[in-house]
Amino acid sequence: MCVEYATSYAKHCKEPTAEEIRKKDEANFCDHFKPKTGAYIAKNEAEIAKSKSALDDLFRR
């Protein structure tokens, strides 16, 4: 989700002074993190409501 992330670079980061993140599946912090445009896509609330309604109808007692 970072604009600096690239697997072709050492430490998977384009920023040369960045520290290596060894445990990527745990919480971590990077001073150089810049969110990539479009990394977060908001959920379609109408589609969620439609799906919940369908589940309510399916499991209605």
PDB file of N, CA, C and O in Angstrom, chain B, residues numbered from 101:
ATOM      1  N   MET B 101       0.813  -1.198   0.000  1.00  0.00           N
ATOM      2  CA  MET B 101       0.000   0.000   0.000  1.00  0.00           C
ATOM      3  C   MET B 101       0.860   1.267   0.000  1.00  0.00           C
ATOM      4  O   MET B 101       0.338   2.376   0.108  1.00  0.00           O
ATOM      5  N   CYS B 102       2.151   1.099  -0.119  1.00  0.00           N
ATOM      6  CA  CYS B 102       3.063   2.249  -0.086  1.00  0.00           C
ATOM      7  C   CYS B 102       3.632   2.505  -1.480  1.00  0.00           C
ATOM      8  O   CYS B 102       3.916   1.569  -2.227  1.00  0.00           O
ATOM      9  N   VAL B 103       3.792   3.771  -1.817  1.00  0.00           N
ATOM     10  CA  VAL B 103       4.349   4.116  -3.129  1.00  0.00           C
ATOM     11  C   VAL B 103       5.822   3.714  -3.231  1.00  0.00           C
ATOM     12  O   VAL B 103       6.337   3.554  -4.338  1.00  0.00           O
ATOM     13  N   GLU B 104       6.490   3.552  -2.123  1.00  0.00           N
ATOM     14  CA  GLU B 104       7.901   3.183  -2.112  1.00  0.00           C
ATOM     15  C   GLU B 104       8.128   1.671  -2.201  1.00  0.00           C
ATOM     16  O   GLU B 104       9.265   1.241  -2.396  1.00  0.00           O
ATOM     17  N   TYR B 105       7.080   0.855  -2.063  1.00  0.00           N
ATOM     18  CA  TYR B 105       7.213  -0.599  -2.057  1.00  0.00           C
ATOM     19  C   TYR B 105       7.524  -1.121  -3.450  1.00  0.00           C
ATOM     20  O   TYR B 105       6.832  -0.796  -4.415  1.00  0.00           O
ATOM     21  N   ALA B 106       8.573  -1.935  -3.548  1.00  0.00           N
ATOM     22  CA  ALA B 106       8.950  -2.569  -4.813  1.00  0.00           C
ATOM     23  C   ALA B 106       9.796  -3.801  -4.505  1.00  0.00           C
ATOM     24  O   ALA B 106      10.836  -3.689  -3.857  1.00  0.00           O
ATOM     25  N   THR B 107       9.369  -4.952  -4.952  1.00  0.00           N
ATOM     26  CA  THR B 107      10.097  -6.187  -4.649  1.00  0.00           C
ATOM     27  C   THR B 107      11.444  -6.263  -5.359  1.00  0.00           C
ATOM     28  O   THR B 107      12.290  -7.069  -4.974  1.00  0.00           O
ATOM     29  N   SER B 108      11.663  -5.449  -6.378  1.00  0.00           N
ATOM     30  CA  SER B 108      12.938  -5.473  -7.104  1.00  0.00           C
ATOM     31  C   SER B 108      14.050  -4.713  -6.377  1.00  0.00           C
ATOM     32  O   SER B 108      15.205  -4.767  -6.800  1.00  0.00           O
ATOM     33  N   TYR B 109      13.725  -4.012  -5.300  1.00  0.00           N
ATOM     34  CA  TYR B 109      14.710  -3.251  -4.526  1.00  0.00           C
ATOM     35  C   TYR B 109      15.096  -4.020  -3.270  1.00  0.00           C
ATOM     36  O   TYR B 109      14.347  -4.866  -2.784  1.00  0.00           O
ATOM     37  N   ALA B 110      16.291  -3.704  -2.753  1.00  0.00           N
ATOM     38  CA  ALA B 110      16.711  -4.279  -1.484  1.00  0.00           C
ATOM     39  C   ALA B 110      15.727  -3.864  -0.403  1.00  0.00           C
ATOM     40  O   ALA B 110      15.263  -2.725  -0.385  1.00  0.00           O
ATOM     41  N   LYS B 111      15.419  -4.756   0.469  1.00  0.00           N
ATOM     42  CA  LYS B 111      14.478  -4.514   1.575  1.00  0.00           C
ATOM     43  C   LYS B 111      13.060  -4.248   1.067  1.00  0.00           C
ATOM     44  O   LYS B 111      12.190  -3.868   1.851  1.00  0.00           O
ATOM     45  N   HIS B 112      12.817  -4.441  -0.226  1.00  0.00           N
ATOM     46  CA  HIS B 112      11.508  -4.210  -0.866  1.00  0.00           C
ATOM     47  C   HIS B 112      11.054  -2.767  -0.737  1.00  0.00           C
ATOM     48  O   HIS B 112       9.857  -2.489  -0.655  1.00  0.00           O
ATOM     49  N   CYS B 113      12.021  -1.842  -0.720  1.00  0.00           N
ATOM     50  CA  CYS B 113      11.701  -0.425  -0.581  1.00  0.00           C
ATOM     51  C   CYS B 113      12.627   0.407  -1.457  1.00  0.00           C
ATOM     52  O   CYS B 113      13.831   0.158  -1.515  1.00  0.00           O
ATOM     53  N   LYS B 114      12.054   1.399  -2.140  1.00  0.00           N
ATOM     54  CA  LYS B 114      12.845   2.298  -2.993  1.00  0.00           C
ATOM     55  C   LYS B 114      13.649   3.306  -2.175  1.00  0.00           C
ATOM     56  O   LYS B 114      14.615   3.883  -2.675  1.00  0.00           O
ATOM     57  N   GLU B 115      13.257   3.516  -0.934  1.00  0.00           N
ATOM     58  CA  GLU B 115      13.938   4.472  -0.059  1.00  0.00           C
ATOM     59  C   GLU B 115      15.210   3.822   0.498  1.00  0.00           C
ATOM     60  O   GLU B 115      15.109   2.848   1.245  1.00  0.00           O
ATOM     61  N   PRO B 116      16.394   4.324   0.163  1.00  0.00           N
ATOM     62  CA  PRO B 116      17.641   3.665   0.576  1.00  0.00           C
ATOM     63  C   PRO B 116      17.914   3.678   2.077  1.00  0.00           C
ATOM     64  O   PRO B 116      18.658   2.828   2.565  1.00  0.00           O
ATOM     65  N   THR B 117      17.336   4.614   2.817  1.00  0.00           N
ATOM     66  CA  THR B 117      17.618   4.688   4.255  1.00  0.00           C
ATOM     67  C   THR B 117      16.574   3.958   5.103  1.00  0.00           C
ATOM     68  O   THR B 117      16.647   3.987   6.332  1.00  0.00           O
ATOM     69  N   ALA B 118      15.621   3.316   4.469  1.00  0.00           N
ATOM     70  CA  ALA B 118      14.569   2.613   5.213  1.00  0.00           C
ATOM     71  C   ALA B 118      15.128   1.358   5.877  1.00  0.00           C
ATOM     72  O   ALA B 118      15.982   0.669   5.321  1.00  0.00           O
ATOM     73  N   GLU B 119      14.628   1.081   7.073  1.00  0.00           N
ATOM     74  CA  GLU B 119      15.017  -0.138   7.769  1.00  0.00           C
ATOM     75  C   GLU B 119      14.247  -1.308   7.183  1.00  0.00           C
ATOM     76  O   GLU B 119      13.121  -1.152   6.712  1.00  0.00           O
ATOM     77  N   GLU B 120      14.864  -2.482   7.217  1.00  0.00           N
ATOM     78  CA  GLU B 120      14.200  -3.676   6.696  1.00  0.00           C
ATOM     79  C   GLU B 120      13.110  -4.131   7.661  1.00  0.00           C
ATOM     80  O   GLU B 120      13.333  -4.215   8.869  1.00  0.00           O
ATOM     81  N   ILE B 121      11.941  -4.420   7.123  1.00  0.00           N
ATOM     82  CA  ILE B 121      10.836  -4.966   7.921  1.00  0.00           C
ATOM     83  C   ILE B 121      10.883  -6.476   7.746  1.00  0.00           C
ATOM     84  O   ILE B 121      10.539  -6.991   6.682  1.00  0.00           O
ATOM     85  N   ARG B 122      11.303  -7.181   8.775  1.00  0.00           N
ATOM     86  CA  ARG B 122      11.453  -8.632   8.674  1.00  0.00           C
ATOM     87  C   ARG B 122      10.123  -9.360   8.879  1.00  0.00           C
ATOM     88  O   ARG B 122       9.835 -10.328   8.175  1.00  0.00           O
ATOM     89  N   LYS B 123       9.319  -8.909   9.829  1.00  0.00           N
ATOM     90  CA  LYS B 123       8.052  -9.578  10.130  1.00  0.00           C
ATOM     91  C   LYS B 123       6.921  -8.769   9.508  1.00  0.00           C
ATOM     92  O   LYS B 123       6.317  -7.921  10.164  1.00  0.00           O
ATOM     93  N   LYS B 124       6.645  -9.035   8.255  1.00  0.00           N
ATOM     94  CA  LYS B 124       5.645  -8.262   7.520  1.00  0.00           C
ATOM     95  C   LYS B 124       4.217  -8.638   7.891  1.00  0.00           C
ATOM     96  O   LYS B 124       3.281  -7.905   7.571  1.00  0.00           O
ATOM     97  N   ASP B 125       4.038  -9.773   8.564  1.00  0.00           N
ATOM     98  CA  ASP B 125       2.697 -10.192   8.948  1.00  0.00           C
ATOM     99  C   ASP B 125       2.312  -9.701  10.346  1.00  0.00           C
ATOM    100  O   ASP B 125       1.237 -10.033  10.845  1.00  0.00           O
ATOM    101  N   GLU B 126       3.179  -8.917  10.972  1.00  0.00           N
ATOM    102  CA  GLU B 126       2.898  -8.337  12.284  1.00  0.00           C
ATOM    103  C   GLU B 126       2.870  -6.813  12.166  1.00  0.00           C
ATOM    104  O   GLU B 126       3.276  -6.255  11.147  1.00  0.00           O
ATOM    105  N   ALA B 127       2.400  -6.162  13.191  1.00  0.00           N
ATOM    106  CA  ALA B 127       2.357  -4.698  13.191  1.00  0.00           C
ATOM    107  C   ALA B 127       3.774  -4.146  13.060  1.00  0.00           C
ATOM    108  O   ALA B 127       4.702  -4.639  13.701  1.00  0.00           O
ATOM    109  N   ASN B 128       3.934  -3.122  12.228  1.00  0.00           N
ATOM    110  CA  ASN B 128       5.238  -2.502  12.056  1.00  0.00           C
ATOM    111  C   ASN B 128       5.043  -1.026  11.729  1.00  0.00           C
ATOM    112  O   ASN B 128       3.918  -0.563  11.545  1.00  0.00           O
ATOM    113  N   PHE B 129       6.146  -0.301  11.660  1.00  0.00           N
ATOM    114  CA  PHE B 129       6.094   1.141  11.411  1.00  0.00           C
ATOM    115  C   PHE B 129       7.227   1.532  10.483  1.00  0.00           C
ATOM    116  O   PHE B 129       8.326   0.989  10.589  1.00  0.00           O
ATOM    117  N   CYS B 130       6.980   2.458   9.581  1.00  0.00           N
ATOM    118  CA  CYS B 130       8.012   2.959   8.681  1.00  0.00           C
ATOM    119  C   CYS B 130       7.869   4.477   8.572  1.00  0.00           C
ATOM    120  O   CYS B 130       6.782   4.991   8.306  1.00  0.00           O
ATOM    121  N   ASP B 131       8.975   5.183   8.782  1.00  0.00           N
ATOM    122  CA  ASP B 131       8.974   6.644   8.668  1.00  0.00           C
ATOM    123  C   ASP B 131       8.754   7.116   7.233  1.00  0.00           C
ATOM    124  O   ASP B 131       8.346   8.256   7.014  1.00  0.00           O
ATOM    125  N   HIS B 132       9.017   6.259   6.265  1.00  0.00           N
ATOM    126  CA  HIS B 132       8.945   6.633   4.857  1.00  0.00           C
ATOM    127  C   HIS B 132       7.624   6.249   4.197  1.00  0.00           C
ATOM    128  O   HIS B 132       7.460   6.458   2.995  1.00  0.00           O
ATOM    129  N   PHE B 133       6.693   5.702   4.942  1.00  0.00           N
ATOM    130  CA  PHE B 133       5.434   5.226   4.364  1.00  0.00           C
ATOM    131  C   PHE B 133       4.624   6.371   3.761  1.00  0.00           C
ATOM    132  O   PHE B 133       4.355   7.375   4.421  1.00  0.00           O
ATOM    133  N   LYS B 134       4.244   6.203   2.506  1.00  0.00           N
ATOM    134  CA  LYS B 134       3.357   7.147   1.824  1.00  0.00           C
ATOM    135  C   LYS B 134       2.283   6.311   1.141  1.00  0.00           C
ATOM    136  O   LYS B 134       2.612   5.488   0.286  1.00  0.00           O
ATOM    137  N   PRO B 135       1.014   6.491   1.486  1.00  0.00           N
ATOM    138  CA  PRO B 135      -0.036   5.657   0.903  1.00  0.00           C
ATOM    139  C   PRO B 135      -0.124   5.820  -0.612  1.00  0.00           C
ATOM    140  O   PRO B 135      -0.038   6.924  -1.150  1.00  0.00           O
ATOM    141  N   LYS B 136      -0.295   4.696  -1.269  1.00  0.00           N
ATOM    142  CA  LYS B 136      -0.443   4.679  -2.717  1.00  0.00           C
ATOM    143  C   LYS B 136      -1.853   5.142  -3.080  1.00  0.00           C
ATOM    144  O   LYS B 136      -2.823   4.742  -2.437  1.00  0.00           O
ATOM    145  N   THR B 137      -1.965   5.970  -4.094  1.00  0.00           N
ATOM    146  CA  THR B 137      -3.278   6.431  -4.552  1.00  0.00           C
ATOM    147  C   THR B 137      -4.098   5.226  -4.987  1.00  0.00           C
ATOM    148  O   THR B 137      -3.626   4.381  -5.748  1.00  0.00           O
ATOM    149  N   GLY B 138      -5.325   5.157  -4.496  1.00  0.00           N
ATOM    150  CA  GLY B 138      -6.213   4.056  -4.865  1.00  0.00           C
ATOM    151  C   GLY B 138      -5.978   2.784  -4.065  1.00  0.00           C
ATOM    152  O   GLY B 138      -6.548   1.744  -4.395  1.00  0.00           O
ATOM    153  N   ALA B 139      -5.150   2.835  -3.017  1.00  0.00           N
ATOM    154  CA  ALA B 139      -4.869   1.642  -2.218  1.00  0.00           C
ATOM    155  C   ALA B 139      -6.109   1.210  -1.436  1.00  0.00           C
ATOM    156  O   ALA B 139      -6.318   0.020  -1.201  1.00  0.00           O
ATOM    157  N   TYR B 140      -6.917   2.171  -1.041  1.00  0.00           N
ATOM    158  CA  TYR B 140      -8.147   1.857  -0.308  1.00  0.00           C
ATOM    159  C   TYR B 140      -9.343   2.122  -1.205  1.00  0.00           C
ATOM    160  O   TYR B 140      -9.492   3.205  -1.771  1.00  0.00           O
ATOM    161  N   ILE B 141     -10.177   1.128  -1.319  1.00  0.00           N
ATOM    162  CA  ILE B 141     -11.397   1.270  -2.110  1.00  0.00           C
ATOM    163  C   ILE B 141     -12.574   1.147  -1.143  1.00  0.00           C
ATOM    164  O   ILE B 141     -12.760   0.114  -0.500  1.00  0.00           O
ATOM    165  N   ALA B 142     -13.349   2.197  -1.053  1.00  0.00           N
ATOM    166  CA  ALA B 142     -14.495   2.195  -0.139  1.00  0.00           C
ATOM    167  C   ALA B 142     -15.499   1.122  -0.549  1.00  0.00           C
ATOM    168  O   ALA B 142     -15.680   0.834  -1.733  1.00  0.00           O
ATOM    169  N   LYS B 143     -16.137   0.547   0.443  1.00  0.00           N
ATOM    170  CA  LYS B 143     -17.128  -0.497   0.184  1.00  0.00           C
ATOM    171  C   LYS B 143     -18.395   0.110  -0.398  1.00  0.00           C
ATOM    172  O   LYS B 143     -18.775   1.237  -0.079  1.00  0.00           O
ATOM    173  N   ASN B 144     -19.022  -0.652  -1.244  1.00  0.00           N
ATOM    174  CA  ASN B 144     -20.282  -0.240  -1.843  1.00  0.00           C
ATOM    175  C   ASN B 144     -21.398  -0.525  -0.829  1.00  0.00           C
ATOM    176  O   ASN B 144     -21.837  -1.666  -0.692  1.00  0.00           O
ATOM    177  N   GLU B 145     -21.847   0.502  -0.130  1.00  0.00           N
ATOM    178  CA  GLU B 145     -22.837   0.347   0.931  1.00  0.00           C
ATOM    179  C   GLU B 145     -24.162  -0.228   0.415  1.00  0.00           C
ATOM    180  O   GLU B 145     -24.818  -0.995   1.119  1.00  0.00           O
ATOM    181  N   ALA B 146     -24.550   0.133  -0.788  1.00  0.00           N
ATOM    182  CA  ALA B 146     -25.801  -0.380  -1.350  1.00  0.00           C
ATOM    183  C   ALA B 146     -25.707  -1.888  -1.567  1.00  0.00           C
ATOM    184  O   ALA B 146     -26.663  -2.615  -1.298  1.00  0.00           O
ATOM    185  N   GLU B 147     -24.581  -2.349  -2.042  1.00  0.00           N
ATOM    186  CA  GLU B 147     -24.385  -3.789  -2.275  1.00  0.00           C
ATOM    187  C   GLU B 147     -24.363  -4.553  -0.954  1.00  0.00           C
ATOM    188  O   GLU B 147     -24.893  -5.661  -0.868  1.00  0.00           O
ATOM    189  N   ILE B 148     -23.755  -3.967   0.073  1.00  0.00           N
ATOM    190  CA  ILE B 148     -23.726  -4.600   1.395  1.00  0.00           C
ATOM    191  C   ILE B 148     -25.134  -4.717   1.951  1.00  0.00           C
ATOM    192  O   ILE B 148     -25.504  -5.770   2.470  1.00  0.00           O
ATOM    193  N   ALA B 149     -25.926  -3.659   1.855  1.00  0.00           N
ATOM    194  CA  ALA B 149     -27.304  -3.683   2.355  1.00  0.00           C
ATOM    195  C   ALA B 149     -28.128  -4.725   1.605  1.00  0.00           C
ATOM    196  O   ALA B 149     -28.925  -5.437   2.217  1.00  0.00           O
ATOM    197  N   LYS B 150     -27.950  -4.823   0.306  1.00  0.00           N
ATOM    198  CA  LYS B 150     -28.674  -5.807  -0.502  1.00  0.00           C
ATOM    199  C   LYS B 150     -28.303  -7.230  -0.069  1.00  0.00           C
ATOM    200  O   LYS B 150     -29.176  -8.091   0.046  1.00  0.00           O
ATOM    201  N   SER B 151     -27.023  -7.475   0.170  1.00  0.00           N
ATOM    202  CA  SER B 151     -26.566  -8.797   0.596  1.00  0.00           C
ATOM    203  C   SER B 151     -27.103  -9.155   1.978  1.00  0.00           C
ATOM    204  O   SER B 151     -27.520 -10.290   2.210  1.00  0.00           O
ATOM    205  N   LYS B 152     -27.093  -8.191   2.892  1.00  0.00           N
ATOM    206  CA  LYS B 152     -27.616  -8.443   4.236  1.00  0.00           C
ATOM    207  C   LYS B 152     -29.108  -8.744   4.186  1.00  0.00           C
ATOM    208  O   LYS B 152     -29.592  -9.612   4.912  1.00  0.00           O
ATOM    209  N   SER B 153     -29.836  -8.036   3.338  1.00  0.00           N
ATOM    210  CA  SER B 153     -31.264  -8.269   3.187  1.00  0.00           C
ATOM    211  C   SER B 153     -31.525  -9.675   2.647  1.00  0.00           C
ATOM    212  O   SER B 153     -32.440 -10.358   3.107  1.00  0.00           O
ATOM    213  N   ALA B 154     -30.733 -10.102   1.687  1.00  0.00           N
ATOM    214  CA  ALA B 154     -30.875 -11.442   1.125  1.00  0.00           C
ATOM    215  C   ALA B 154     -30.585 -12.506   2.179  1.00  0.00           C
ATOM    216  O   ALA B 154     -31.266 -13.530   2.230  1.00  0.00           O
ATOM    217  N   LEU B 155     -29.579 -12.270   3.019  1.00  0.00           N
ATOM    218  CA  LEU B 155     -29.285 -13.228   4.089  1.00  0.00           C
ATOM    219  C   LEU B 155     -30.410 -13.259   5.118  1.00  0.00           C
ATOM    220  O   LEU B 155     -30.775 -14.330   5.604  1.00  0.00           O
ATOM    221  N   ASP B 156     -30.959 -12.102   5.452  1.00  0.00           N
ATOM    222  CA  ASP B 156     -32.083 -12.060   6.404  1.00  0.00           C
ATOM    223  C   ASP B 156     -33.269 -12.847   5.856  1.00  0.00           C
ATOM    224  O   ASP B 156     -33.911 -13.597   6.592  1.00  0.00           O
ATOM    225  N   ASP B 157     -33.562 -12.682   4.572  1.00  0.00           N
ATOM    226  CA  ASP B 157     -34.668 -13.418   3.950  1.00  0.00           C
ATOM    227  C   ASP B 157     -34.384 -14.925   3.941  1.00  0.00           C
ATOM    228  O   ASP B 157     -35.293 -15.730   4.145  1.00  0.00           O
ATOM    229  N   LEU B 158     -33.148 -15.296   3.708  1.00  0.00           N
ATOM    230  CA  LEU B 158     -32.773 -16.710   3.646  1.00  0.00           C
ATOM    231  C   LEU B 158     -32.883 -17.384   4.998  1.00  0.00           C
ATOM    232  O   LEU B 158     -33.343 -18.522   5.090  1.00  0.00           O
ATOM    233  N   PHE B 159     -32.466 -16.693   6.051  1.00  0.00           N
ATOM    234  CA  PHE B 159     -32.443 -17.285   7.376  1.00  0.00           C
ATOM    235  C   PHE B 159     -33.564 -16.821   8.298  1.00  0.00           C
ATOM    236  O   PHE B 159     -33.480 -16.962   9.518  1.00  0.00           O
ATOM    237  N   ARG B 160     -34.603 -16.270   7.702  1.00  0.00           N
ATOM    238  CA  ARG B 160     -35.744 -15.818   8.496  1.00  0.00           C
ATOM    239  C   ARG B 160     -36.384 -17.030   9.173  1.00  0.00           C
ATOM    240  O   ARG B 160     -36.517 -18.092   8.565  1.00  0.00           O
ATOM    241  N   ARG B 161     -36.766 -16.866  10.403  1.00  0.00           N
ATOM    242  CA  ARG B 161     -37.391 -17.974  11.150  1.00  0.00           C
ATOM    243  C   ARG B 161     -38.872 -17.898  11.099  1.00  0.00           C
ATOM    244  O   ARG B 161     -39.554 -18.748  11.672  1.00  0.00           O
TER     245      ARG B 161
END
